[in-house]
Amino acid sequence: MTTRSQRDALKVQLLDTRRMKELAAGHPLMAPALEEREKDLQAQIHALPLEDKERTTDVLKDLKPDA
């Protein structure tokens, strides 16, 4: 799995967690657990390196149209 796809998957989980947190607002067990999960996901996203990009541009540069 590439770094970009890992980041995208974590962002989807973060969005789902935030939606669940809104639904569970005020619940004595779920609200704190979802808050902790949100912080954990944010930390995982920030821990991924930004410079590790997919090399699609290199592939596109090698493709030359037929002349």
C-alpha positions as CSV (number, residue, x, y, z in Angstrom):
1,M,0.0,0.0,0.0
2,T,1.4,3.4,-0.9
3,T,1.7,6.2,1.5
4,R,-0.9,8.2,-0.4
5,S,-3.4,5.3,-0.2
6,Q,-2.7,4.8,3.5
7,R,-3.3,8.5,4.1
8,D,-6.6,8.3,2.1
9,A,-7.7,5.3,4.1
10,L,-7.0,7.0,7.4
11,K,-8.8,10.1,6.3
12,V,-11.9,8.0,5.5
13,Q,-11.7,6.4,8.9
14,L,-11.3,9.8,10.5
15,L,-14.4,11.2,8.7
16,D,-16.4,8.1,9.8
17,T,-15.2,8.6,13.4
18,R,-16.2,12.2,13.4
19,R,-19.7,11.3,12.1
20,M,-20.0,8.7,14.8
21,K,-18.8,11.1,17.5
22,E,-21.6,13.5,16.5
23,L,-24.2,10.7,16.8
24,A,-22.8,9.6,20.1
25,A,-22.5,13.0,21.7
26,G,-23.2,12.8,25.4
27,H,-22.9,9.0,25.6
28,P,-20.8,8.1,28.7
29,L,-18.7,5.4,27.0
30,M,-18.8,6.1,23.3
31,A,-18.0,9.8,23.3
32,P,-14.6,9.5,25.0
33,A,-13.7,6.4,23.0
34,L,-14.4,8.1,19.7
35,E,-12.5,11.2,20.9
36,E,-9.5,9.0,21.6
37,R,-9.9,7.3,18.2
38,E,-10.0,10.6,16.4
39,K,-6.8,11.8,18.1
40,D,-5.1,8.5,17.2
41,L,-6.1,8.7,13.6
42,Q,-4.9,12.3,13.3
43,A,-1.6,11.3,14.8
44,Q,-1.2,8.4,12.3
45,I,-2.0,10.8,9.4
46,H,0.6,13.3,10.6
47,A,3.2,10.5,11.1
48,L,3.1,9.6,7.4
49,P,5.8,11.2,5.3
50,L,4.7,13.9,2.9
51,E,7.6,13.5,0.4
52,D,6.7,9.8,-0.5
53,K,4.6,10.4,-3.6
54,E,3.5,8.0,-6.2
55,R,5.6,8.0,-9.4
56,T,2.8,8.4,-11.9
57,T,4.4,11.5,-13.4
58,D,7.5,9.5,-14.2
59,V,5.4,7.0,-16.1
60,L,3.5,9.7,-18.0
61,K,6.8,11.3,-19.0
62,D,8.0,8.1,-20.6
63,L,4.9,7.8,-22.7
64,K,5.4,9.5,-26.0
65,P,2.6,10.0,-28.6
66,D,3.1,8.3,-31.9
67,A,4.5,10.8,-34.4
